């Protein structure tokens, strides 16, 4: 039995699909602050199997204890947390209390019930803006915003807990830029309000909800002056969690792994790929750089393959095809 925190969210719901398809029994907790329980109906439609769902916040110790008293979990896949970079700069206390205290509460209850395995949703944002890509897991880390610091602090918490308890089994997954949607078009990324991230914003332009895309800077030292990122299909990312789970079944200690494709694409290259996949013109406006952005970031993905036997299979065209398919049906 696997507990998925934040399992009604974008990456969480796609991971539930892969877990169910692989034969795992899945329990999901989510506070539904940034997602809807209906996404689990779509997960059932895709897989033909159900997750058990509890509306519980990771900060709710009693609620967590009740869930752990009803099920025996081999492992927790921990997605739950606030994740908007800009918002974290406006509301740092909210981010630190929710993300750090929430994870400490979760770890306390896990320990009480003898659950020693955790796959943690970290982020490539921990590489900061002082490293040259491709990023490797041994590079120095730093952050430029409270959201990123909460990820790095949680990595440190989990590392120290595993040092103190030799039975702990921890995989820290550093995601690059997850985009796309399940090919069924039943689940995908549909943030509330105006999207912060590139591809959901492009989706809203493609379906006519927004007039054009602001390109944040075209004077970076990159192929065409616009920001370069390592976009990874959310289904590939979800399969990376399955590989991490299988690793934990045989290994204790802490493993830190990049989940990226190893390929970087510029903003304008993504716009072109999306226009081709959707058949829609995406008008752009060159705007000033966005504070905190790095010029270029992409993964050295070799450790994931060496340790987990996982590598991304889908390319930018499939990512844009599936993002458009979802946007045209569900956004
Ligand atoms: C990608 C590129 C922008 C929007 C962040 C977080 C990371 C993770 C993913 C949570 C950049 C450009 C964007 C737009 C643009 N989040 N852009 N116009 O900033 O690489 O990563 O989201 O886990 O932790 O740091 O992703 O999609 O916001 O930006 O030109 O309207 O697109 O400048 O070059 P980012 P992004």
py3Dmol code that shows the C-alpha trace and the ligand (Angstrom):
import py3Dmol

protein = """\
ATOM      1  CA  UNK A   1       0.000   0.000   0.000  1.00  0.00           C
ATOM      2  CA  UNK A   2       1.410   3.397  -1.041  1.00  0.00           C
ATOM      3  CA  UNK A   3       0.384   6.765   0.417  1.00  0.00           C
ATOM      4  CA  UNK A   4       0.464   9.611  -2.107  1.00  0.00           C
ATOM      5  CA  UNK A   5       0.282  13.052  -0.520  1.00  0.00           C
ATOM      6  CA  UNK A   6      -0.926  15.736  -2.929  1.00  0.00           C
ATOM      7  CA  UNK A   7      -2.210  12.949  -5.146  1.00  0.00           C
ATOM      8  CA  UNK A   8      -5.040  14.942  -6.765  1.00  0.00           C
ATOM      9  CA  UNK A   9      -2.525  17.428  -8.210  1.00  0.00           C
ATOM     10  CA  UNK A  10      -0.872  17.548 -11.630  1.00  0.00           C
ATOM     11  CA  UNK A  11       2.099  15.229 -11.011  1.00  0.00           C
ATOM     12  CA  UNK A  12       0.402  13.330  -8.191  1.00  0.00           C
ATOM     13  CA  UNK A  13      -2.576  12.223 -10.282  1.00  0.00           C
ATOM     14  CA  UNK A  14      -0.327  11.093 -13.142  1.00  0.00           C
ATOM     15  CA  UNK A  15       1.757   9.127 -10.638  1.00  0.00           C
ATOM     16  CA  UNK A  16      -1.387   7.465  -9.245  1.00  0.00           C
ATOM     17  CA  UNK A  17      -2.155   6.248 -12.793  1.00  0.00           C
ATOM     18  CA  UNK A  18       1.267   4.598 -13.078  1.00  0.00           C
ATOM     19  CA  UNK A  19       1.086   3.099  -9.564  1.00  0.00           C
ATOM     20  CA  UNK A  20      -2.357   1.575 -10.172  1.00  0.00           C
ATOM     21  CA  UNK A  21      -1.305   0.274 -13.595  1.00  0.00           C
ATOM     22  CA  UNK A  22       1.710  -1.356 -11.895  1.00  0.00           C
ATOM     23  CA  UNK A  23      -0.594  -3.140  -9.429  1.00  0.00           C
ATOM     24  CA  UNK A  24      -0.002  -1.033  -6.302  1.00  0.00           C
ATOM     25  CA  UNK A  25      -2.842  -0.196  -3.907  1.00  0.00           C
ATOM     26  CA  UNK A  26      -2.948   3.585  -3.494  1.00  0.00           C
ATOM     27  CA  UNK A  27      -4.231   5.892  -0.767  1.00  0.00           C
ATOM     28  CA  UNK A  28      -4.319   9.620  -1.558  1.00  0.00           C
ATOM     29  CA  UNK A  29      -4.456  12.531   0.859  1.00  0.00           C
ATOM     30  CA  UNK A  30      -4.849  16.087  -0.330  1.00  0.00           C
ATOM     31  CA  UNK A  31      -6.186  19.339   1.164  1.00  0.00           C
ATOM     32  CA  UNK A  32      -7.661  20.274  -2.274  1.00  0.00           C
ATOM     33  CA  UNK A  33      -6.222  23.802  -1.964  1.00  0.00           C
ATOM     34  CA  UNK A  34      -4.834  23.677  -5.524  1.00  0.00           C
ATOM     35  CA  UNK A  35      -6.627  20.682  -7.062  1.00  0.00           C
ATOM     36  CA  UNK A  36      -9.924  18.817  -7.251  1.00  0.00           C
ATOM     37  CA  UNK A  37     -10.887  15.373  -5.959  1.00  0.00           C
ATOM     38  CA  UNK A  38     -12.531  14.781  -9.364  1.00  0.00           C
ATOM     39  CA  UNK A  39      -9.066  14.152 -10.815  1.00  0.00           C
ATOM     40  CA  UNK A  40      -9.222  10.750  -9.080  1.00  0.00           C
ATOM     41  CA  UNK A  41     -12.403   9.963 -11.039  1.00  0.00           C
ATOM     42  CA  UNK A  42     -10.343  10.512 -14.176  1.00  0.00           C
ATOM     43  CA  UNK A  43      -7.581   8.296 -12.752  1.00  0.00           C
ATOM     44  CA  UNK A  44     -10.197   5.563 -12.297  1.00  0.00           C
ATOM     45  CA  UNK A  45     -11.504   6.089 -15.863  1.00  0.00           C
ATOM     46  CA  UNK A  46      -7.950   5.712 -17.189  1.00  0.00           C
ATOM     47  CA  UNK A  47      -6.916   2.692 -15.108  1.00  0.00           C
ATOM     48  CA  UNK A  48     -10.198   1.028 -14.190  1.00  0.00           C
ATOM     49  CA  UNK A  49      -8.995   1.075 -10.572  1.00  0.00           C
ATOM     50  CA  UNK A  50      -9.730   3.343  -7.586  1.00  0.00           C
ATOM     51  CA  UNK A  51      -7.572   5.130  -5.077  1.00  0.00           C
ATOM     52  CA  UNK A  52      -8.798   5.555  -1.498  1.00  0.00           C
ATOM     53  CA  UNK A  53      -9.055   9.293  -0.864  1.00  0.00           C
ATOM     54  CA  UNK A  54      -9.018  11.312   2.358  1.00  0.00           C
ATOM     55  CA  UNK A  55      -9.263  15.108   2.427  1.00  0.00           C
ATOM     56  CA  UNK A  56      -6.427  15.630   4.894  1.00  0.00           C
ATOM     57  CA  UNK A  57      -3.812  18.371   5.162  1.00  0.00           C
ATOM     58  CA  UNK A  58      -0.240  17.253   5.917  1.00  0.00           C
ATOM     59  CA  UNK A  59      -0.257  19.755   8.815  1.00  0.00           C
ATOM     60  CA  UNK A  60      -3.209  17.909  10.404  1.00  0.00           C
ATOM     61  CA  UNK A  61      -1.441  15.471  12.766  1.00  0.00           C
ATOM     62  CA  UNK A  62      -4.655  13.850  14.020  1.00  0.00           C
ATOM     63  CA  UNK A  63      -5.939  13.470  10.467  1.00  0.00           C
ATOM     64  CA  UNK A  64      -2.678  11.860   9.365  1.00  0.00           C
ATOM     65  CA  UNK A  65      -2.712   9.520  12.385  1.00  0.00           C
ATOM     66  CA  UNK A  66      -6.240   8.414  11.495  1.00  0.00           C
ATOM     67  CA  UNK A  67      -5.169   7.544   7.932  1.00  0.00           C
ATOM     68  CA  UNK A  68      -2.071   5.670   9.129  1.00  0.00           C
ATOM     69  CA  UNK A  69      -4.182   3.741  11.657  1.00  0.00           C
ATOM     70  CA  UNK A  70      -6.392   2.425   8.830  1.00  0.00           C
ATOM     71  CA  UNK A  71      -3.670   1.337   6.393  1.00  0.00           C
ATOM     72  CA  UNK A  72      -0.150  -0.112   6.494  1.00  0.00           C
ATOM     73  CA  UNK A  73       2.039   1.885   4.103  1.00  0.00           C
ATOM     74  CA  UNK A  74       5.287   0.494   2.684  1.00  0.00           C
ATOM     75  CA  UNK A  75       6.161   3.932   1.373  1.00  0.00           C
ATOM     76  CA  UNK A  76       4.982   7.519   1.019  1.00  0.00           C
ATOM     77  CA  UNK A  77       5.288   9.516  -2.200  1.00  0.00           C
ATOM     78  CA  UNK A  78       5.223  13.089  -0.948  1.00  0.00           C
ATOM     79  CA  UNK A  79       3.976  15.721  -3.422  1.00  0.00           C
ATOM     80  CA  UNK A  80       1.881  17.874  -1.080  1.00  0.00           C
ATOM     81  CA  UNK A  81       3.195  21.418  -0.747  1.00  0.00           C
ATOM     82  CA  UNK A  82       2.842  24.965  -2.020  1.00  0.00           C
ATOM     83  CA  UNK A  83       4.832  25.497  -5.202  1.00  0.00           C
ATOM     84  CA  UNK A  84       4.424  28.949  -6.712  1.00  0.00           C
ATOM     85  CA  UNK A  85       7.781  30.734  -6.838  1.00  0.00           C
ATOM     86  CA  UNK A  86       6.330  34.239  -7.041  1.00  0.00           C
ATOM     87  CA  UNK A  87       3.730  33.660  -4.307  1.00  0.00           C
ATOM     88  CA  UNK A  88       6.464  32.289  -2.034  1.00  0.00           C
ATOM     89  CA  UNK A  89       8.233  35.658  -2.231  1.00  0.00           C
ATOM     90  CA  UNK A  90       5.017  37.445  -1.163  1.00  0.00           C
ATOM     91  CA  UNK A  91       4.098  34.895   1.553  1.00  0.00           C
ATOM     92  CA  UNK A  92       7.308  33.328   2.911  1.00  0.00           C
ATOM     93  CA  UNK A  93       5.837  32.514   6.356  1.00  0.00           C
ATOM     94  CA  UNK A  94       2.950  30.627   4.715  1.00  0.00           C
ATOM     95  CA  UNK A  95       5.387  28.663   2.565  1.00  0.00           C
ATOM     96  CA  UNK A  96       7.791  27.762   5.370  1.00  0.00           C
ATOM     97  CA  UNK A  97       5.015  26.821   7.803  1.00  0.00           C
ATOM     98  CA  UNK A  98       3.041  24.798   5.288  1.00  0.00           C
ATOM     99  CA  UNK A  99       5.892  23.036   3.497  1.00  0.00           C
ATOM    100  CA  UNK A 100       8.411  22.563   6.305  1.00  0.00           C
ATOM    101  CA  UNK A 101       6.053  22.005   9.268  1.00  0.00           C
ATOM    102  CA  UNK A 102       3.774  19.892   7.083  1.00  0.00           C
ATOM    103  CA  UNK A 103       6.582  17.560   6.126  1.00  0.00           C
ATOM    104  CA  UNK A 104       7.844  17.385   9.722  1.00  0.00           C
ATOM    105  CA  UNK A 105       4.330  16.404  10.834  1.00  0.00           C
ATOM    106  CA  UNK A 106       4.132  13.766   8.114  1.00  0.00           C
ATOM    107  CA  UNK A 107       7.546  12.359   9.099  1.00  0.00           C
ATOM    108  CA  UNK A 108       6.544  12.253  12.773  1.00  0.00           C
ATOM    109  CA  UNK A 109       3.432  10.200  12.039  1.00  0.00           C
ATOM    110  CA  UNK A 110       5.308   7.976   9.570  1.00  0.00           C
ATOM    111  CA  UNK A 111       7.836   7.235  12.320  1.00  0.00           C
ATOM    112  CA  UNK A 112       5.099   6.445  14.863  1.00  0.00           C
ATOM    113  CA  UNK A 113       3.666   3.851  12.494  1.00  0.00           C
ATOM    114  CA  UNK A 114       7.029   2.443  11.424  1.00  0.00           C
ATOM    115  CA  UNK A 115       6.796   3.658   7.819  1.00  0.00           C
ATOM    116  CA  UNK A 116      10.410   4.151   6.677  1.00  0.00           C
ATOM    117  CA  UNK A 117      10.200   4.784   2.925  1.00  0.00           C
ATOM    118  CA  UNK A 118       9.660   8.161   1.277  1.00  0.00           C
ATOM    119  CA  UNK A 119       9.982   9.468  -2.288  1.00  0.00           C
ATOM    120  CA  UNK A 120      10.222  13.245  -2.054  1.00  0.00           C
ATOM    121  CA  UNK A 121       9.174  15.739  -4.722  1.00  0.00           C
ATOM    122  CA  UNK A 122      12.103  18.128  -4.954  1.00  0.00           C
ATOM    123  CA  UNK A 123      12.998  20.533  -7.740  1.00  0.00           C
ATOM    124  CA  UNK A 124      15.849  21.566 -10.009  1.00  0.00           C
ATOM    125  CA  UNK A 125      15.323  25.031  -8.600  1.00  0.00           C
ATOM    126  CA  UNK A 126      17.754  23.972  -5.827  1.00  0.00           C
ATOM    127  CA  UNK A 127      20.615  24.328  -8.341  1.00  0.00           C
ATOM    128  CA  UNK A 128      20.145  28.078  -8.128  1.00  0.00           C
ATOM    129  CA  UNK A 129      21.793  30.403 -10.641  1.00  0.00           C
ATOM    130  CA  UNK A 130      25.479  29.717 -10.009  1.00  0.00           C
ATOM    131  CA  UNK A 131      25.846  26.382 -11.788  1.00  0.00           C
ATOM    132  CA  UNK A 132      26.618  25.736 -15.435  1.00  0.00           C
ATOM    133  CA  UNK A 133      24.250  23.171 -17.039  1.00  0.00           C
ATOM    134  CA  UNK A 134      23.990  20.239 -17.451  1.00  0.00           C
ATOM    135  CA  UNK A 135      23.277  20.019 -13.714  1.00  0.00           C
ATOM    136  CA  UNK A 136      24.617  17.029 -11.769  1.00  0.00           C
ATOM    137  CA  UNK A 137      23.370  15.962  -8.354  1.00  0.00           C
ATOM    138  CA  UNK A 138      26.717  16.730  -6.673  1.00  0.00           C
ATOM    139  CA  UNK A 139      26.694  20.420  -7.698  1.00  0.00           C
ATOM    140  CA  UNK A 140      26.421  23.079  -5.001  1.00  0.00           C
ATOM    141  CA  UNK A 141      22.837  24.081  -4.206  1.00  0.00           C
ATOM    142  CA  UNK A 142      21.319  27.457  -3.383  1.00  0.00           C
ATOM    143  CA  UNK A 143      17.985  29.120  -3.872  1.00  0.00           C
ATOM    144  CA  UNK A 144      16.651  32.498  -4.976  1.00  0.00           C
ATOM    145  CA  UNK A 145      13.172  32.211  -3.436  1.00  0.00           C
ATOM    146  CA  UNK A 146      11.419  30.797  -0.346  1.00  0.00           C
ATOM    147  CA  UNK A 147       9.729  28.037  -2.376  1.00  0.00           C
ATOM    148  CA  UNK A 148      13.118  26.740  -3.467  1.00  0.00           C
ATOM    149  CA  UNK A 149      14.510  27.030   0.067  1.00  0.00           C
ATOM    150  CA  UNK A 150      11.632  24.918   1.405  1.00  0.00           C
ATOM    151  CA  UNK A 151      12.583  22.198  -1.090  1.00  0.00           C
ATOM    152  CA  UNK A 152      16.251  22.358  -0.150  1.00  0.00           C
ATOM    153  CA  UNK A 153      15.460  22.383   3.586  1.00  0.00           C
ATOM    154  CA  UNK A 154      13.219  19.341   3.192  1.00  0.00           C
ATOM    155  CA  UNK A 155      16.034  17.542   1.363  1.00  0.00           C
ATOM    156  CA  UNK A 156      18.304  18.344   4.316  1.00  0.00           C
ATOM    157  CA  UNK A 157      15.690  17.221   6.891  1.00  0.00           C
ATOM    158  CA  UNK A 158      15.250  13.896   5.125  1.00  0.00           C
ATOM    159  CA  UNK A 159      19.007  13.421   4.769  1.00  0.00           C
ATOM    160  CA  UNK A 160      19.583  14.031   8.500  1.00  0.00           C
ATOM    161  CA  UNK A 161      16.698  11.744   9.507  1.00  0.00           C
ATOM    162  CA  UNK A 162      18.129   8.986   7.327  1.00  0.00           C
ATOM    163  CA  UNK A 163      21.569   9.496   8.904  1.00  0.00           C
ATOM    164  CA  UNK A 164      20.031   8.982  12.349  1.00  0.00           C
ATOM    165  CA  UNK A 165      17.832   6.042  11.404  1.00  0.00           C
ATOM    166  CA  UNK A 166      19.584   3.418   9.258  1.00  0.00           C
ATOM    167  CA  UNK A 167      16.267   1.810   8.342  1.00  0.00           C
ATOM    168  CA  UNK A 168      15.077   4.934   6.525  1.00  0.00           C
ATOM    169  CA  UNK A 169      14.771   4.681   2.721  1.00  0.00           C
ATOM    170  CA  UNK A 170      14.735   8.058   0.960  1.00  0.00           C
ATOM    171  CA  UNK A 171      14.787   9.122  -2.702  1.00  0.00           C
ATOM    172  CA  UNK A 172      14.954  12.844  -3.414  1.00  0.00           C
ATOM    173  CA  UNK A 173      13.702  13.498  -6.954  1.00  0.00           C
ATOM    174  CA  UNK A 174      14.785  16.811  -8.470  1.00  0.00           C
ATOM    175  CA  UNK A 175      12.222  17.561 -11.190  1.00  0.00           C
ATOM    176  CA  UNK A 176      13.102  19.782 -14.080  1.00  0.00           C
ATOM    177  CA  UNK A 177      10.113  21.301 -15.930  1.00  0.00           C
ATOM    178  CA  UNK A 178       7.140  18.932 -15.993  1.00  0.00           C
ATOM    179  CA  UNK A 179       4.703  19.651 -18.847  1.00  0.00           C
ATOM    180  CA  UNK A 180       2.166  17.816 -20.988  1.00  0.00           C
ATOM    181  CA  UNK A 181      -0.698  15.582 -19.934  1.00  0.00           C
ATOM    182  CA  UNK A 182      -1.843  11.984 -19.975  1.00  0.00           C
ATOM    183  CA  UNK A 183      -2.509  11.036 -23.658  1.00  0.00           C
ATOM    184  CA  UNK A 184      -6.160  10.327 -22.772  1.00  0.00           C
ATOM    185  CA  UNK A 185      -6.606  14.071 -22.187  1.00  0.00           C
ATOM    186  CA  UNK A 186      -8.496  13.269 -18.974  1.00  0.00           C
ATOM    187  CA  UNK A 187      -5.865  14.661 -16.573  1.00  0.00           C
ATOM    188  CA  UNK A 188      -3.394  17.477 -17.048  1.00  0.00           C
ATOM    189  CA  UNK A 189      -2.203  20.816 -15.740  1.00  0.00           C
ATOM    190  CA  UNK A 190      -4.911  23.404 -15.191  1.00  0.00           C
ATOM    191  CA  UNK A 191      -3.724  25.959 -12.619  1.00  0.00           C
ATOM    192  CA  UNK A 192      -6.227  28.387 -11.082  1.00  0.00           C
ATOM    193  CA  UNK A 193      -6.124  31.912 -12.535  1.00  0.00           C
ATOM    194  CA  UNK A 194      -3.364  33.246 -14.784  1.00  0.00           C
ATOM    195  CA  UNK A 195      -0.657  30.541 -15.118  1.00  0.00           C
ATOM    196  CA  UNK A 196       2.853  31.371 -13.901  1.00  0.00           C
ATOM    197  CA  UNK A 197       4.444  28.585 -15.920  1.00  0.00           C
ATOM    198  CA  UNK A 198       5.176  28.677 -19.640  1.00  0.00           C
ATOM    199  CA  UNK A 199       3.202  25.789 -21.100  1.00  0.00           C
ATOM    200  CA  UNK A 200      -0.093  26.251 -19.236  1.00  0.00           C
ATOM    201  CA  UNK A 201       0.090  29.905 -20.313  1.00  0.00           C
ATOM    202  CA  UNK A 202       0.647  28.917 -23.954  1.00  0.00           C
ATOM    203  CA  UNK A 203      -2.317  26.510 -23.638  1.00  0.00           C
ATOM    204  CA  UNK A 204      -4.584  29.369 -22.576  1.00  0.00           C
ATOM    205  CA  UNK A 205      -3.390  31.450 -25.537  1.00  0.00           C
ATOM    206  CA  UNK A 206      -4.057  28.514 -27.885  1.00  0.00           C
ATOM    207  CA  UNK A 207      -7.651  28.109 -26.655  1.00  0.00           C
ATOM    208  CA  UNK A 208      -8.254  31.864 -26.856  1.00  0.00           C
ATOM    209  CA  UNK A 209      -8.480  32.576 -23.111  1.00  0.00           C
ATOM    210  CA  UNK A 210      -5.371  34.819 -23.260  1.00  0.00           C
ATOM    211  CA  UNK A 211      -4.381  37.065 -26.198  1.00  0.00           C
ATOM    212  CA  UNK A 212      -0.639  36.434 -26.391  1.00  0.00           C
ATOM    213  CA  UNK A 213       2.386  35.083 -24.531  1.00  0.00           C
ATOM    214  CA  UNK A 214       4.815  37.463 -22.823  1.00  0.00           C
ATOM    215  CA  UNK A 215       8.318  36.140 -23.455  1.00  0.00           C
ATOM    216  CA  UNK A 216      10.349  37.130 -20.412  1.00  0.00           C
ATOM    217  CA  UNK A 217      13.536  38.363 -22.035  1.00  0.00           C
ATOM    218  CA  UNK A 218      15.237  37.603 -25.350  1.00  0.00           C
ATOM    219  CA  UNK A 219      18.685  38.868 -24.415  1.00  0.00           C
ATOM    220  CA  UNK A 220      20.018  35.816 -22.563  1.00  0.00           C
ATOM    221  CA  UNK A 221      23.162  34.081 -23.753  1.00  0.00           C
ATOM    222  CA  UNK A 222      21.206  31.215 -25.322  1.00  0.00           C
ATOM    223  CA  UNK A 223      20.446  29.835 -28.782  1.00  0.00           C
ATOM    224  CA  UNK A 224      17.867  32.566 -29.518  1.00  0.00           C
ATOM    225  CA  UNK A 225      18.167  34.826 -26.463  1.00  0.00           C
ATOM    226  CA  UNK A 226      15.184  33.306 -24.641  1.00  0.00           C
ATOM    227  CA  UNK A 227      15.321  31.117 -21.512  1.00  0.00           C
ATOM    228  CA  UNK A 228      16.293  27.462 -21.918  1.00  0.00           C
ATOM    229  CA  UNK A 229      14.765  24.729 -19.732  1.00  0.00           C
ATOM    230  CA  UNK A 230      14.651  20.927 -19.563  1.00  0.00           C
ATOM    231  CA  UNK A 231      10.993  20.099 -20.229  1.00  0.00           C
ATOM    232  CA  UNK A 232       9.945  16.589 -19.242  1.00  0.00           C
ATOM    233  CA  UNK A 233       6.663  14.851 -20.077  1.00  0.00           C
ATOM    234  CA  UNK A 234       4.606  14.421 -16.898  1.00  0.00           C
ATOM    235  CA  UNK A 235       4.021  10.735 -17.783  1.00  0.00           C
ATOM    236  CA  UNK A 236       7.792  10.160 -17.949  1.00  0.00           C
ATOM    237  CA  UNK A 237       8.087  11.958 -14.629  1.00  0.00           C
ATOM    238  CA  UNK A 238       5.381   9.758 -13.096  1.00  0.00           C
ATOM    239  CA  UNK A 239       7.216   6.639 -14.292  1.00  0.00           C
ATOM    240  CA  UNK A 240      10.332   7.994 -12.574  1.00  0.00           C
ATOM    241  CA  UNK A 241       8.442   7.758  -9.260  1.00  0.00           C
ATOM    242  CA  UNK A 242       7.620   4.132  -9.935  1.00  0.00           C
ATOM    243  CA  UNK A 243      11.313   3.461 -10.587  1.00  0.00           C
ATOM    244  CA  UNK A 244      12.183   5.246  -7.320  1.00  0.00           C
ATOM    245  CA  UNK A 245       9.666   3.085  -5.438  1.00  0.00           C
ATOM    246  CA  UNK A 246      11.206  -0.112  -6.794  1.00  0.00           C
ATOM    247  CA  UNK A 247      14.651   1.185  -5.807  1.00  0.00           C
ATOM    248  CA  UNK A 248      13.417   1.767  -2.232  1.00  0.00           C
ATOM    249  CA  UNK A 249      12.140  -1.799  -1.995  1.00  0.00           C
ATOM    250  CA  UNK A 250      15.788  -2.901  -2.086  1.00  0.00           C
ATOM    251  CA  UNK A 251      17.828   0.004  -0.683  1.00  0.00           C
ATOM    252  CA  UNK A 252      18.126   2.047   2.516  1.00  0.00           C
ATOM    253  CA  UNK A 253      19.792   5.451   2.888  1.00  0.00           C
ATOM    254  CA  UNK A 254      19.335   8.565   0.714  1.00  0.00           C
ATOM    255  CA  UNK A 255      19.495   8.782  -3.077  1.00  0.00           C
ATOM    256  CA  UNK A 256      19.298  12.142  -4.862  1.00  0.00           C
ATOM    257  CA  UNK A 257      18.341  11.968  -8.538  1.00  0.00           C
ATOM    258  CA  UNK A 258      17.578  14.410 -11.365  1.00  0.00           C
ATOM    259  CA  UNK A 259      14.415  13.672 -13.326  1.00  0.00           C
ATOM    260  CA  UNK A 260      14.956  15.475 -16.612  1.00  0.00           C
ATOM    261  CA  UNK A 261      15.495  14.607 -20.275  1.00  0.00           C
ATOM    262  CA  UNK A 262      18.974  16.134 -20.528  1.00  0.00           C
ATOM    263  CA  UNK A 263      17.742  18.336 -23.413  1.00  0.00           C
ATOM    264  CA  UNK A 264      17.169  22.071 -23.166  1.00  0.00           C
ATOM    265  CA  UNK A 265      14.599  23.990 -25.199  1.00  0.00           C
ATOM    266  CA  UNK A 266      14.215  27.765 -25.433  1.00  0.00           C
ATOM    267  CA  UNK A 267      10.927  29.560 -24.901  1.00  0.00           C
ATOM    268  CA  UNK A 268      10.619  30.280 -28.643  1.00  0.00           C
ATOM    269  CA  UNK A 269      11.446  26.667 -29.523  1.00  0.00           C
ATOM    270  CA  UNK A 270       8.620  25.527 -27.215  1.00  0.00           C
ATOM    271  CA  UNK A 271       6.263  28.075 -28.782  1.00  0.00           C
ATOM    272  CA  UNK A 272       7.132  26.725 -32.249  1.00  0.00           C
ATOM    273  CA  UNK A 273       6.691  23.098 -31.139  1.00  0.00           C
ATOM    274  CA  UNK A 274       3.339  23.896 -29.552  1.00  0.00           C
ATOM    275  CA  UNK A 275       2.128  25.839 -32.628  1.00  0.00           C
ATOM    276  CA  UNK A 276       3.057  22.837 -34.795  1.00  0.00           C
ATOM    277  CA  UNK A 277       1.345  20.342 -32.444  1.00  0.00           C
ATOM    278  CA  UNK A 278      -1.837  22.405 -32.055  1.00  0.00           C
ATOM    279  CA  UNK A 279      -2.079  24.056 -35.463  1.00  0.00           C
ATOM    280  CA  UNK A 280      -2.657  27.277 -33.517  1.00  0.00           C
ATOM    281  CA  UNK A 281      -0.719  30.507 -33.898  1.00  0.00           C
ATOM    282  CA  UNK A 282       0.756  31.653 -30.573  1.00  0.00           C
ATOM    283  CA  UNK A 283       1.264  35.446 -30.677  1.00  0.00           C
ATOM    284  CA  UNK A 284       4.206  36.582 -28.539  1.00  0.00           C
ATOM    285  CA  UNK A 285       5.280  39.865 -26.977  1.00  0.00           C
ATOM    286  CA  UNK A 286       8.928  40.256 -25.973  1.00  0.00           C
ATOM    287  CA  UNK A 287       8.768  41.502 -22.365  1.00  0.00           C
ATOM    288  CA  UNK A 288      11.489  42.325 -19.791  1.00  0.00           C
ATOM    289  CA  UNK A 289      13.279  39.492 -18.002  1.00  0.00           C
ATOM    290  CA  UNK A 290      11.431  37.940 -15.015  1.00  0.00           C
ATOM    291  CA  UNK A 291      13.185  38.429 -11.669  1.00  0.00           C
ATOM    292  CA  UNK A 292      14.875  35.250 -10.393  1.00  0.00           C
ATOM    293  CA  UNK A 293      14.968  33.476 -13.769  1.00  0.00           C
ATOM    294  CA  UNK A 294      18.154  31.703 -14.823  1.00  0.00           C
ATOM    295  CA  UNK A 295      19.253  31.830 -18.462  1.00  0.00           C
ATOM    296  CA  UNK A 296      19.630  28.107 -19.006  1.00  0.00           C
ATOM    297  CA  UNK A 297      19.010  24.962 -16.954  1.00  0.00           C
ATOM    298  CA  UNK A 298      18.885  21.317 -17.975  1.00  0.00           C
ATOM    299  CA  UNK A 299      19.753  17.973 -16.414  1.00  0.00           C
ATOM    300  CA  UNK A 300      22.569  15.538 -16.612  1.00  0.00           C
ATOM    301  CA  UNK A 301      20.127  12.616 -16.424  1.00  0.00           C
ATOM    302  CA  UNK A 302      22.674   9.789 -16.305  1.00  0.00           C
ATOM    303  CA  UNK A 303      22.398   9.003 -12.573  1.00  0.00           C
ATOM    304  CA  UNK A 304      18.658   8.280 -12.879  1.00  0.00           C
ATOM    305  CA  UNK A 305      19.437   5.668 -15.490  1.00  0.00           C
ATOM    306  CA  UNK A 306      22.366   4.170 -13.570  1.00  0.00           C
ATOM    307  CA  UNK A 307      20.531   3.954 -10.234  1.00  0.00           C
ATOM    308  CA  UNK A 308      16.859   3.634 -11.199  1.00  0.00           C
ATOM    309  CA  UNK A 309      17.062   2.215 -14.712  1.00  0.00           C
ATOM    310  CA  UNK A 310      14.833   5.131 -15.742  1.00  0.00           C
ATOM    311  CA  UNK A 311      15.140   7.602 -18.600  1.00  0.00           C
ATOM    312  CA  UNK A 312      12.672   9.940 -20.276  1.00  0.00           C
ATOM    313  CA  UNK A 313      11.158   8.440 -23.435  1.00  0.00           C
ATOM    314  CA  UNK A 314       8.980  11.292 -24.776  1.00  0.00           C
ATOM    315  CA  UNK A 315      10.189  14.379 -26.648  1.00  0.00           C
ATOM    316  CA  UNK A 316       9.012  17.983 -26.928  1.00  0.00           C
ATOM    317  CA  UNK A 317       6.603  17.210 -29.776  1.00  0.00           C
ATOM    318  CA  UNK A 318       4.761  14.565 -27.728  1.00  0.00           C
ATOM    319  CA  UNK A 319       4.752  16.920 -24.723  1.00  0.00           C
ATOM    320  CA  UNK A 320       3.128  19.689 -26.791  1.00  0.00           C
ATOM    321  CA  UNK A 321       0.743  17.265 -28.521  1.00  0.00           C
ATOM    322  CA  UNK A 322      -0.541  15.965 -25.190  1.00  0.00           C
ATOM    323  CA  UNK A 323      -0.640  19.417 -23.579  1.00  0.00           C
ATOM    324  CA  UNK A 324      -2.761  20.684 -26.499  1.00  0.00           C
ATOM    325  CA  UNK A 325      -5.001  17.591 -26.428  1.00  0.00           C
ATOM    326  CA  UNK A 326      -5.769  18.244 -22.754  1.00  0.00           C
ATOM    327  CA  UNK A 327      -6.157  22.007 -23.190  1.00  0.00           C
ATOM    328  CA  UNK A 328      -8.576  21.633 -26.085  1.00  0.00           C
ATOM    329  CA  UNK A 329     -10.749  19.251 -24.027  1.00  0.00           C
ATOM    330  CA  UNK A 330     -10.500  20.341 -20.410  1.00  0.00           C
ATOM    331  CA  UNK A 331      -9.191  23.898 -19.968  1.00  0.00           C
TER     332      UNK A 331
END
"""
ligand_1 = """\
36
LIG
C 10.090 28.510 -18.042
C 10.665 29.510 -19.020
C 10.533 31.784 -18.266
C 6.148 32.017 -18.421
C 9.452 26.983 -12.217
C 9.902 26.671 -10.831
C 10.178 25.199 -10.703
C 8.944 24.438 -11.112
C 8.623 24.764 -12.557
C 7.504 24.025 -9.250
C 11.495 30.606 -18.347
C 9.686 31.581 -19.514
C 7.453 31.561 -18.486
C 5.713 33.042 -19.308
C 7.904 33.098 -20.284
N 7.858 24.770 -10.287
N 8.298 32.094 -19.408
N 6.613 33.538 -20.213
O 10.669 29.152 -13.912
O 11.828 27.243 -15.164
O 10.488 26.743 -13.119
O 8.350 26.191 -12.593
O 7.929 22.961 -8.910
O 10.507 24.895 -9.375
O 11.106 27.359 -10.584
O 9.329 27.427 -15.208
O 7.474 27.605 -16.829
O 7.786 29.469 -15.136
O 9.415 29.237 -17.018
O 8.695 33.570 -21.108
O 4.528 33.516 -19.295
O 9.596 30.181 -19.679
O 11.210 33.031 -18.310
O 12.570 30.931 -19.204
P 10.664 27.749 -14.382
P 8.401 28.454 -16.026
"""
view = py3Dmol.view(width=600, height=400)
view.addModel(protein, "pdb")
view.setStyle({"model": 0}, {"cartoon": {"style": "trace"}})
view.addModel(ligand_1, "xyz")
view.setStyle({"model": 1}, {"stick": {}})
view.zoomTo()
view.show()
